[in-house]
């Protein structure tokens, strides 16, 4: 709906080539995504990929970029929807209408209305029919209006030259595959084998529609007019040129529906991701508060306010919004490729239906890196806007992941302050200064009260139990578990759990090794529990309920094809850590 205009704006006659290069890049990412999601079929996209292959902090970087991508998606989609509506109703105030549309979907998600598969399929079919009709009518129109505009556009050289046009056109055109990364965020809701098909179908759509529409645009609209007049509603204008008002209105209605659907998708996607991060204790738990309809309204309202702030800062300018959007989702895709490499290195035994070659991953990362550099250079002043939202989000995550160390530092300063106050109080008493002594006594009580609150908070954070399901008694692996938990989780309680059918299944040295680890890590309370039964989703869910431990704080080692009889996604978020 807007990528053809952006590509033509930067690349002119080379726009279709740029869009074909984007389709080639997407083809590489098909196998990258298929391997990662095939091995880790869990919601969360790049966050989940990195969470199961590296540290929680690195995974949180991907999550923060994904949140920013959702935010930019909501803003650019709703703003473009209102631009298309403005092409049908000239009196519409675009910025105010965009805020109204964002508010409308905020209310919908708060009251519990999310996405309907039937509505989504209906919009998708209507969209394909609209695009097909636009293309057919456009090509037919060329038989009467001729190909003068096409040859004029193709014969007009780019002022900065071929290389510059291809570089910046490719960077801008990468916006045309935005949304591709979103499919990995709801893979648990898809039947087995469906995810690779979604990747294939999106690639086919991108390969056919984007270059085709760009070529049709070059045939119907002068490049100068695209750059100066029709950046926001190019397809609607193409419909008017090719078929008149009726086709322009049809394309406009299609754009409003499709882009509004993308706005709703942003709300739904960000809600699930932020909830997962809060459950993983990467974001404050107060965000999990739900209303009587079961919707996390605090997340939704905060997302609306942040989206509106992006809109007002950029004043709805397409190129500026596209820069924030593209930098966000391209960074997510780059991190997903890194997650693929880590999966190859750290989870070699994890079964997966397909594999991407190292060369494929390398070329894809280079392509995304080029696109990131191009977008950063295209809109340098809006690179600051991108960082203004990313840095505070990362700061919140950093505070959450280091809050124990921060609170311990607070305790240190409180102890120092207590000693100083005690010394001053004794000096006041010795000097018979009752007023000062009373003041220092009040200060001591205040420090003690605050110190108690800090210690209570520390105890609350550290009291969360972590579970690791183990089948073996290999001491180095057990030690890796403790090291991972020390580095990534705030806890003083670790429970090693062994599920068995017969007592002979329990490893001989396991209890002995766990006692050794308990002595080696005196700051952590390590226990060993044996439970009769198989390792199954039902058993894990029952233990999670019995022990009041969420499944995402239960860990396992990387399984092989024979050792795990159930699909990983059936375990409700159990994480791989070694």
VEXDREN-2710 file (C-alpha; in Angstrom, 1 decimal):
% VEXDREN-2710
k/r/px/py/pz
1/UNK/0.0/0.0/0.0
2/UNK/2.9/2.4/0.5
3/UNK/6.1/0.6/-0.4
4/UNK/5.9/1.2/-4.2
5/UNK/5.7/4.9/-3.6
6/UNK/8.7/4.8/-1.3
7/UNK/10.8/2.7/-3.6
8/UNK/10.0/4.9/-6.6
9/UNK/10.7/8.0/-4.5
10/UNK/14.2/6.9/-3.9
11/UNK/15.1/4.6/-6.8
12/UNK/12.9/6.0/-9.7
13/UNK/13.0/3.6/-12.6
14/UNK/15.0/1.1/-10.7
15/UNK/12.2/0.6/-8.1
16/UNK/11.0/-2.8/-9.5
17/UNK/14.6/-4.1/-9.4
18/UNK/14.9/-3.0/-5.8
19/UNK/11.7/-4.8/-4.9
20/UNK/12.9/-7.9/-6.6
21/UNK/16.1/-7.8/-4.5
22/UNK/13.9/-7.5/-1.5
23/UNK/12.0/-10.6/-2.6
24/UNK/15.3/-12.4/-3.0
25/UNK/16.3/-11.4/0.6
26/UNK/13.0/-12.6/1.9
27/UNK/13.6/-16.0/0.1
28/UNK/16.7/-16.4/2.2
29/UNK/14.8/-15.6/5.4
30/UNK/12.3/-18.3/4.6
31/UNK/14.7/-21.1/5.4
32/UNK/16.2/-19.1/8.4
33/UNK/12.8/-18.7/10.0
34/UNK/11.7/-22.2/9.2
35/UNK/14.8/-23.7/10.9
36/UNK/14.5/-21.7/14.1
37/UNK/10.7/-22.0/14.5
38/UNK/10.8/-25.7/13.5
39/UNK/13.3/-26.3/16.3
40/UNK/11.6/-23.9/18.8
41/UNK/8.0/-23.7/17.8
42/UNK/7.1/-21.2/20.5
43/UNK/5.5/-17.7/20.3
44/UNK/7.8/-14.8/20.7
45/UNK/9.8/-14.6/17.4
46/UNK/13.3/-13.3/17.8
47/UNK/12.9/-12.9/21.6
48/UNK/12.1/-16.6/22.0
49/UNK/14.9/-17.6/19.6
50/UNK/17.5/-15.7/21.6
51/UNK/15.9/-16.6/25.0
52/UNK/16.5/-20.3/24.3
53/UNK/20.0/-19.9/22.9
54/UNK/21.7/-17.1/24.8
55/UNK/21.2/-14.8/27.8
56/UNK/17.9/-13.2/28.8
57/UNK/19.4/-9.7/28.4
58/UNK/20.3/-10.3/24.8
59/UNK/16.9/-11.7/24.2
60/UNK/15.3/-8.6/25.7
61/UNK/17.1/-6.4/23.2
62/UNK/15.2/-8.3/20.4
63/UNK/12.0/-8.0/22.4
64/UNK/12.4/-4.2/22.8
65/UNK/13.1/-3.8/19.1
66/UNK/10.0/-5.9/18.4
67/UNK/7.9/-3.7/20.6
68/UNK/9.2/-0.6/18.8
69/UNK/8.4/-2.4/15.5
70/UNK/4.8/-3.0/16.6
71/UNK/4.5/0.6/17.7
72/UNK/5.7/1.9/14.3
73/UNK/3.4/-0.6/12.6
74/UNK/0.4/0.7/14.4
75/UNK/1.3/4.3/13.6
76/UNK/2.2/3.9/10.0
77/UNK/-0.7/1.6/9.2
78/UNK/-3.3/3.7/10.8
79/UNK/-1.8/6.9/9.4
80/UNK/-1.7/5.5/5.9
81/UNK/-5.3/4.2/6.3
82/UNK/-6.4/7.7/7.0
83/UNK/-4.5/9.1/4.1
84/UNK/-6.3/6.7/1.8
85/UNK/-9.6/7.7/3.5
86/UNK/-8.6/11.3/2.9
87/UNK/-8.3/10.6/-0.8
88/UNK/-12.0/9.8/-0.7
89/UNK/-13.0/12.5/1.7
90/UNK/-10.8/15.6/1.4
91/UNK/-12.1/17.2/4.5
92/UNK/-10.8/14.5/6.8
93/UNK/-8.1/15.8/9.3
94/UNK/-5.5/13.0/8.9
95/UNK/-3.6/13.3/12.2
96/UNK/-6.7/13.6/14.3
97/UNK/-8.3/10.7/12.5
98/UNK/-5.2/8.6/13.0
99/UNK/-5.4/9.2/16.7
100/UNK/-9.1/8.3/16.6
101/UNK/-8.3/5.0/14.8
102/UNK/-5.6/4.1/17.3
103/UNK/-8.0/4.9/20.1
104/UNK/-10.7/2.8/18.5
105/UNK/-8.6/-0.3/18.4
106/UNK/-7.3/0.4/21.9
107/UNK/-10.9/0.3/23.2
108/UNK/-11.6/-2.9/21.1
109/UNK/-8.6/-4.7/22.6
110/UNK/-9.4/-3.5/26.1
111/UNK/-12.9/-4.9/25.9
112/UNK/-11.5/-8.2/24.7
113/UNK/-12.2/-8.1/20.9
114/UNK/-9.0/-9.4/19.1
115/UNK/-8.6/-10.9/15.7
116/UNK/-11.1/-13.1/13.9
117/UNK/-9.7/-15.6/11.4
118/UNK/-12.8/-15.3/9.3
119/UNK/-12.6/-11.6/9.1
120/UNK/-8.9/-11.8/8.4
121/UNK/-9.5/-14.2/5.5
122/UNK/-12.2/-12.0/4.2
123/UNK/-10.0/-8.9/4.2
124/UNK/-7.2/-11.0/2.6
125/UNK/-9.4/-12.3/-0.2
126/UNK/-10.8/-8.8/-0.8
127/UNK/-7.3/-7.4/-0.9
128/UNK/-6.1/-9.9/-3.5
129/UNK/-9.1/-9.3/-5.6
130/UNK/-8.7/-5.5/-5.4
131/UNK/-5.0/-5.8/-6.3
132/UNK/-5.7/-8.2/-9.2
133/UNK/-8.5/-5.9/-10.5
134/UNK/-6.2/-2.8/-10.2
135/UNK/-3.5/-4.7/-12.2
136/UNK/-5.8/-6.0/-14.9
137/UNK/-7.6/-2.6/-15.4
138/UNK/-4.3/-0.8/-15.3
139/UNK/-2.7/-3.0/-18.0
140/UNK/-5.9/-2.7/-20.1
141/UNK/-5.8/1.1/-19.6
142/UNK/-2.3/1.2/-21.2
143/UNK/-3.8/0.0/-24.5
144/UNK/-5.7/3.3/-24.7
145/UNK/-3.4/5.9/-23.0
146/UNK/-0.3/4.3/-24.4
147/UNK/3.2/3.7/-22.8
148/UNK/4.6/7.2/-23.1
149/UNK/4.7/7.7/-19.3
150/UNK/6.5/4.4/-18.9
151/UNK/9.2/5.2/-21.5
152/UNK/9.5/8.7/-20.0
153/UNK/10.1/7.2/-16.6
154/UNK/12.4/4.5/-17.8
155/UNK/14.5/7.0/-19.8
156/UNK/14.9/9.5/-16.9
157/UNK/18.2/8.9/-15.1
158/UNK/18.5/9.2/-11.4
159/UNK/20.4/12.3/-10.3
160/UNK/22.7/10.5/-7.9
161/UNK/23.4/7.6/-10.3
162/UNK/22.6/3.9/-10.5
163/UNK/24.5/2.8/-7.4
164/UNK/22.9/5.3/-5.1
165/UNK/19.4/4.7/-6.5
166/UNK/19.8/0.9/-6.0
167/UNK/21.3/1.3/-2.5
168/UNK/18.7/3.7/-1.1
169/UNK/15.8/2.2/-3.1
170/UNK/16.6/-1.3/-1.7
171/UNK/16.8/0.1/1.8
172/UNK/13.5/1.8/1.5
173/UNK/11.9/-1.1/-0.3
174/UNK/12.7/-3.4/2.6
175/UNK/9.6/-2.0/4.2
176/UNK/7.7/-4.1/1.7
177/UNK/8.4/-7.3/3.7
178/UNK/7.5/-5.8/7.1
179/UNK/5.1/-8.2/8.8
180/UNK/7.0/-11.2/7.6
181/UNK/8.6/-11.4/11.0
182/UNK/5.3/-11.3/12.8
183/UNK/4.2/-14.9/11.8
184/UNK/6.7/-16.3/14.2
185/UNK/4.9/-14.6/17.1
186/UNK/1.8/-16.8/16.9
187/UNK/3.2/-20.1/15.7
188/UNK/1.7/-22.0/18.7
189/UNK/-1.7/-21.2/17.3
190/UNK/-0.8/-22.8/14.0
191/UNK/-1.2/-26.5/13.2
192/UNK/2.0/-28.5/12.6
193/UNK/3.5/-27.8/9.2
194/UNK/1.5/-24.6/8.7
195/UNK/4.3/-22.1/9.5
196/UNK/6.5/-22.9/6.5
197/UNK/3.4/-22.5/4.3
198/UNK/2.8/-19.0/5.7
199/UNK/6.4/-18.1/4.8
200/UNK/6.0/-19.5/1.3
201/UNK/2.7/-17.7/0.7
202/UNK/4.0/-14.3/2.0
203/UNK/7.1/-14.7/-0.2
204/UNK/5.0/-15.4/-3.3
205/UNK/2.7/-12.4/-2.5
206/UNK/5.7/-10.1/-2.0
207/UNK/7.5/-11.3/-5.2
208/UNK/4.4/-10.8/-7.4
209/UNK/2.6/-7.8/-6.0
210/UNK/5.4/-5.4/-5.0
211/UNK/7.5/-5.3/-8.2
212/UNK/4.3/-5.7/-10.3
213/UNK/2.6/-2.7/-8.7
214/UNK/5.8/-0.6/-8.9
215/UNK/6.0/-1.4/-12.7
216/UNK/2.4/-0.5/-13.1
217/UNK/2.9/2.8/-11.2
218/UNK/5.8/3.7/-13.5
219/UNK/3.4/3.0/-16.5
220/UNK/0.6/5.3/-15.2
221/UNK/2.2/8.0/-13.1
222/UNK/5.3/10.2/-13.7
223/UNK/8.0/9.7/-11.2
224/UNK/8.0/13.4/-10.3
225/UNK/4.3/13.2/-9.4
226/UNK/4.9/10.1/-7.2
227/UNK/7.6/11.9/-5.3
228/UNK/5.7/15.2/-4.9
229/UNK/2.0/14.4/-4.7
230/UNK/1.2/10.7/-4.2
231/UNK/3.6/9.4/-1.6
232/UNK/0.7/8.4/0.8
233/UNK/-2.0/7.2/-1.6
234/UNK/-0.3/6.1/-4.8
235/UNK/-2.4/3.0/-5.4
236/UNK/-5.6/4.9/-5.0
237/UNK/-4.4/7.4/-7.6
238/UNK/-3.4/4.6/-9.9
239/UNK/-6.9/3.3/-9.7
240/UNK/-8.3/6.7/-10.6
241/UNK/-5.9/7.0/-13.7
242/UNK/-6.7/3.4/-14.8
243/UNK/-10.4/3.1/-14.2
244/UNK/-11.8/6.2/-12.7
245/UNK/-13.4/7.1/-9.4
246/UNK/-15.0/3.6/-8.8
247/UNK/-11.6/1.8/-8.9
248/UNK/-10.0/4.6/-6.8
249/UNK/-12.6/4.2/-4.2
250/UNK/-12.3/0.4/-4.2
251/UNK/-8.6/0.5/-3.7
252/UNK/-9.1/3.2/-1.0
253/UNK/-11.6/1.0/0.9
254/UNK/-9.2/-2.0/0.5
255/UNK/-6.3/0.1/1.9
256/UNK/-8.4/1.2/4.9
257/UNK/-9.4/-2.4/5.7
258/UNK/-6.0/-3.9/5.3
259/UNK/-4.1/-1.2/7.1
260/UNK/-6.7/-1.1/9.9
261/UNK/-6.2/-4.8/10.3
262/UNK/-2.5/-4.3/10.6
263/UNK/-3.2/-1.8/13.4
264/UNK/-5.2/-4.3/15.3
265/UNK/-2.5/-6.9/14.8
266/UNK/0.0/-4.6/16.4
267/UNK/-2.2/-4.3/19.5
268/UNK/-2.7/-8.0/19.8
269/UNK/1.0/-8.8/19.1
270/UNK/2.5/-6.3/21.5
271/UNK/0.1/-7.4/24.3
272/UNK/1.2/-11.0/24.0
273/UNK/4.9/-10.1/23.9
274/UNK/4.8/-7.7/26.8
275/UNK/2.9/-10.2/28.9
276/UNK/5.5/-12.8/28.1
277/UNK/8.3/-10.4/29.1
278/UNK/6.6/-9.5/32.3
279/UNK/6.1/-13.2/33.2
280/UNK/9.8/-13.7/32.4
281/UNK/10.5/-10.8/34.9
282/UNK/12.0/-8.6/32.2
283/UNK/9.3/-5.9/32.7
284/UNK/7.4/-4.8/35.8
285/UNK/4.7/-7.2/36.9
286/UNK/2.2/-4.4/37.4
287/UNK/1.7/-4.6/33.6
288/UNK/0.1/-8.0/34.0
289/UNK/-3.0/-6.5/35.8
290/UNK/-6.1/-7.5/33.9
291/UNK/-9.6/-6.1/33.8
292/UNK/-12.8/-8.1/34.3
293/UNK/-12.7/-9.1/30.7
294/UNK/-9.2/-10.6/31.0
295/UNK/-7.5/-7.9/29.0
296/UNK/-4.2/-6.4/30.2
297/UNK/-5.5/-2.8/29.9
298/UNK/-2.3/-1.2/31.3
299/UNK/-0.2/-2.6/28.4
300/UNK/-2.8/-1.5/25.8
301/UNK/-3.2/2.0/27.1
302/UNK/0.6/2.5/27.4
303/UNK/1.0/1.2/23.9
304/UNK/-1.6/3.7/22.6
305/UNK/0.1/6.7/24.3
306/UNK/3.5/5.8/23.0
307/UNK/2.1/5.3/19.5
308/UNK/0.4/8.7/19.6
309/UNK/3.7/10.3/20.7
310/UNK/5.5/8.8/17.7
311/UNK/2.8/10.1/15.4
312/UNK/3.0/13.6/16.8
313/UNK/6.8/13.7/16.8
314/UNK/7.0/12.7/13.1
315/UNK/3.8/14.7/12.2
316/UNK/2.7/11.6/10.2
317/UNK/5.4/12.1/7.6
318/UNK/5.6/8.8/5.7
319/UNK/9.3/8.7/5.1
320/UNK/10.0/9.5/8.8
321/UNK/7.6/6.9/10.0
322/UNK/9.0/4.4/7.5
323/UNK/12.5/5.0/8.8
324/UNK/11.6/4.2/12.5
325/UNK/9.5/1.2/11.3
326/UNK/12.1/-0.2/9.0
327/UNK/15.0/0.2/11.4
328/UNK/13.0/-1.6/14.1
329/UNK/11.8/-4.6/12.1
330/UNK/15.1/-5.0/10.2
331/UNK/17.0/-5.1/13.5
332/UNK/14.5/-7.8/14.6
333/UNK/15.2/-9.8/11.5
334/UNK/19.0/-9.4/11.9
335/UNK/18.7/-10.7/15.5
336/UNK/16.6/-13.6/14.2
337/UNK/19.4/-14.5/11.9
338/UNK/21.9/-14.3/14.8
339/UNK/19.5/-16.6/16.7
340/UNK/19.7/-19.1/13.9
341/UNK/23.5/-19.1/14.1
342/UNK/23.4/-19.6/17.9
343/UNK/20.9/-22.4/17.4
344/UNK/23.3/-24.2/15.0
345/UNK/26.2/-23.8/17.5
346/UNK/24.5/-24.3/20.9
347/UNK/21.5/-26.6/20.0
348/UNK/23.0/-28.9/17.4
349/UNK/21.1/-32.0/18.7
350/UNK/17.7/-30.2/18.7
351/UNK/15.6/-31.8/16.0
352/UNK/14.3/-29.4/13.2
353/UNK/12.5/-30.2/10.0
354/UNK/14.8/-28.0/7.8
355/UNK/18.1/-26.2/8.0
356/UNK/19.4/-23.0/6.4
357/UNK/23.0/-23.1/5.3
358/UNK/25.6/-20.9/6.8
359/UNK/26.0/-19.1/3.5
360/UNK/22.3/-18.4/3.4
361/UNK/22.4/-16.9/6.9
362/UNK/25.5/-14.8/6.1
363/UNK/24.1/-13.4/2.8
364/UNK/20.8/-12.6/4.5
365/UNK/22.6/-10.8/7.4
366/UNK/24.6/-8.7/4.9
367/UNK/21.5/-7.7/3.0
368/UNK/19.7/-6.7/6.2
369/UNK/22.8/-4.8/7.3
370/UNK/22.9/-2.9/4.0
371/UNK/19.3/-2.0/4.5
372/UNK/19.8/-0.8/8.0
373/UNK/22.7/1.4/7.0
374/UNK/20.7/2.8/4.1
375/UNK/17.7/3.7/6.3
376/UNK/19.9/5.2/8.9
377/UNK/21.5/7.5/6.3
378/UNK/18.2/8.4/4.6
379/UNK/16.6/9.8/7.8
380/UNK/19.5/10.6/10.2
381/UNK/17.4/13.0/12.3
382/UNK/14.7/10.3/12.8
383/UNK/17.4/7.9/13.8
384/UNK/17.3/10.0/17.0
385/UNK/13.5/9.3/17.3
386/UNK/14.2/5.6/17.0
387/UNK/16.8/5.8/19.8
388/UNK/14.6/8.0/22.0
389/UNK/12.2/5.1/22.2
390/UNK/14.6/2.2/22.2
391/UNK/17.0/3.5/24.9
392/UNK/14.3/4.1/27.6
393/UNK/12.7/0.7/26.9
394/UNK/16.1/-1.0/27.2
395/UNK/16.8/1.1/30.4
396/UNK/13.6/-0.3/32.0
397/UNK/14.6/-3.9/31.0
398/UNK/18.1/-3.3/32.3
399/UNK/16.8/-2.1/35.7
400/UNK/14.5/-5.1/35.9
401/UNK/17.3/-7.6/35.1
402/UNK/19.7/-5.9/37.5
403/UNK/17.3/-4.9/40.2
404/UNK/18.8/-7.3/42.8
405/UNK/22.2/-5.7/42.3
406/UNK/20.7/-2.2/42.5
407/UNK/18.8/-3.1/45.7
408/UNK/22.0/-4.5/47.2
409/UNK/23.7/-1.3/46.4
410/UNK/20.9/0.6/48.1
411/UNK/21.4/-1.7/51.2
412/UNK/25.1/-0.8/51.2
413/UNK/24.4/2.9/51.2
414/UNK/21.8/2.5/53.9
415/UNK/24.3/0.7/56.1
416/UNK/26.8/3.5/55.5
417/UNK/24.1/6.0/56.4
418/UNK/23.1/4.1/59.5
419/UNK/26.7/4.1/60.8
420/UNK/27.0/7.8/60.1
421/UNK/23.7/8.6/61.8
422/UNK/24.6/6.4/64.8
423/UNK/27.9/8.2/65.2
424/UNK/26.3/11.6/65.0
425/UNK/23.6/10.5/67.6
426/UNK/26.3/9.4/70.0
427/UNK/28.2/12.7/69.6
428/UNK/24.9/14.6/70.3
429/UNK/24.2/12.6/73.4
430/UNK/27.8/13.1/74.7
431/UNK/27.4/16.8/74.0
432/UNK/24.1/16.8/75.9
433/UNK/22.4/18.1/72.7
434/UNK/19.0/16.6/73.2
435/UNK/17.4/18.2/70.2
436/UNK/20.0/16.8/67.8
437/UNK/20.0/13.5/69.5
438/UNK/16.2/13.3/69.0
439/UNK/16.5/14.3/65.3
440/UNK/19.2/11.6/64.7
441/UNK/17.0/9.1/66.5
442/UNK/14.1/9.9/64.0
443/UNK/16.6/9.6/61.1
444/UNK/17.7/6.1/62.4
445/UNK/14.1/4.9/62.5
446/UNK/13.4/6.2/59.0
447/UNK/16.6/4.4/57.7
448/UNK/15.6/1.2/59.5
449/UNK/12.1/1.3/58.0
450/UNK/13.4/1.9/54.5
451/UNK/16.0/-0.8/55.0
452/UNK/13.3/-3.3/56.0
453/UNK/11.3/-2.5/52.9
454/UNK/14.3/-3.0/50.7
455/UNK/15.1/-6.3/52.4
456/UNK/11.5/-7.5/52.1
457/UNK/11.5/-6.6/48.4
458/UNK/14.8/-8.5/47.9
459/UNK/13.4/-11.5/49.7
460/UNK/10.3/-11.4/47.6
461/UNK/12.3/-11.3/44.3
462/UNK/14.7/-14.0/45.4
463/UNK/11.9/-16.3/46.8
464/UNK/10.8/-17.3/43.3
465/UNK/11.6/-21.0/42.7
466/UNK/13.2/-22.2/39.5
467/UNK/12.7/-25.7/38.3
468/UNK/15.1/-27.8/36.1
469/UNK/14.0/-31.2/34.8
470/UNK/17.0/-33.5/34.6
471/UNK/17.4/-37.0/33.3
472/UNK/21.1/-37.4/33.9
473/UNK/23.7/-36.8/36.6
474/UNK/26.5/-35.3/34.6
475/UNK/28.0/-32.8/37.0
476/UNK/29.3/-30.2/34.5
477/UNK/25.9/-30.0/33.0
478/UNK/24.2/-29.5/36.4
479/UNK/26.8/-26.8/37.1
480/UNK/25.9/-25.1/33.9
481/UNK/22.3/-25.0/35.0
482/UNK/23.3/-23.2/38.2
483/UNK/25.6/-20.8/36.4
484/UNK/22.8/-19.9/33.9
485/UNK/20.3/-19.3/36.7
486/UNK/22.8/-17.2/38.6
487/UNK/23.5/-15.0/35.5
488/UNK/19.9/-14.7/34.3
489/UNK/17.4/-15.2/37.1
490/UNK/16.9/-13.5/40.5
491/UNK/16.4/-16.4/42.8
492/UNK/17.9/-18.2/45.8
493/UNK/15.8/-21.4/45.3
494/UNK/16.5/-24.0/42.6
495/UNK/14.6/-27.3/42.4
496/UNK/16.1/-30.2/40.4
497/UNK/13.3/-32.5/39.4
498/UNK/13.6/-36.1/38.1
499/UNK/10.6/-37.9/36.6
500/UNK/10.8/-41.7/36.7
501/UNK/8.8/-44.8/36.0
502/UNK/11.0/-47.1/38.0
503/UNK/13.3/-46.1/40.8
504/UNK/16.1/-47.7/38.8
505/UNK/15.6/-44.9/36.2
506/UNK/17.0/-42.3/38.7
507/UNK/20.7/-41.6/38.0
508/UNK/22.9/-43.1/40.7
509/UNK/25.0/-40.1/41.4
510/UNK/22.4/-37.4/40.9
511/UNK/21.5/-36.9/44.6
512/UNK/25.2/-36.8/45.5
513/UNK/26.1/-34.2/42.9
514/UNK/23.2/-32.0/43.8
515/UNK/24.3/-32.1/47.5
516/UNK/27.8/-31.0/46.2
517/UNK/26.3/-28.1/44.3
518/UNK/24.3/-27.1/47.3
519/UNK/27.5/-26.8/49.3
520/UNK/29.4/-25.1/46.4
521/UNK/26.7/-22.4/46.1
522/UNK/25.8/-21.5/49.7
523/UNK/23.8/-18.5/48.5
524/UNK/21.4/-20.7/46.6
525/UNK/19.0/-23.3/48.2
526/UNK/19.3/-26.3/45.9
527/UNK/17.0/-29.3/46.4
528/UNK/16.3/-32.5/44.5
529/UNK/12.8/-33.9/44.0
530/UNK/11.9/-37.2/42.4
531/UNK/8.4/-37.5/40.9
532/UNK/6.9/-40.7/39.6
533/UNK/5.6/-40.4/36.1
534/UNK/6.6/-39.5/32.5
535/UNK/7.8/-36.1/31.4
536/UNK/4.7/-34.9/29.6
537/UNK/2.9/-31.6/29.1
538/UNK/0.1/-32.7/31.5
539/UNK/2.6/-33.7/34.2
540/UNK/4.5/-30.4/33.8
541/UNK/1.3/-28.4/33.9
542/UNK/0.2/-30.3/37.1
543/UNK/3.5/-29.6/38.8
544/UNK/3.5/-25.9/37.8
545/UNK/0.0/-25.6/39.4
546/UNK/1.0/-27.6/42.5
547/UNK/4.2/-25.7/43.1
548/UNK/2.8/-22.3/41.9
549/UNK/5.7/-21.9/39.4
550/UNK/4.9/-20.6/35.9
551/UNK/6.0/-22.9/33.1
552/UNK/8.4/-20.2/31.7
553/UNK/10.4/-20.6/34.9
554/UNK/10.8/-24.3/34.3
555/UNK/13.9/-25.3/32.3
556/UNK/15.2/-28.4/30.5
557/UNK/18.3/-29.3/28.6
558/UNK/18.3/-29.3/24.8
559/UNK/16.5/-32.5/23.8
560/UNK/17.3/-34.9/20.9
561/UNK/14.8/-36.3/18.5
562/UNK/14.4/-39.5/20.6
563/UNK/14.4/-38.0/24.1
564/UNK/11.4/-35.8/23.7
565/UNK/8.2/-37.6/22.8
566/UNK/6.0/-34.4/22.7
567/UNK/6.3/-31.2/20.7
568/UNK/8.2/-28.5/22.6
569/UNK/5.4/-26.0/22.3
570/UNK/3.0/-28.3/24.1
571/UNK/4.9/-27.7/27.4
572/UNK/3.5/-24.1/27.8
573/UNK/6.8/-22.2/27.6
574/UNK/9.3/-24.5/29.2
575/UNK/12.8/-23.1/28.3
576/UNK/16.0/-24.6/27.0
577/UNK/19.0/-23.4/28.9
578/UNK/21.8/-25.9/28.1
END
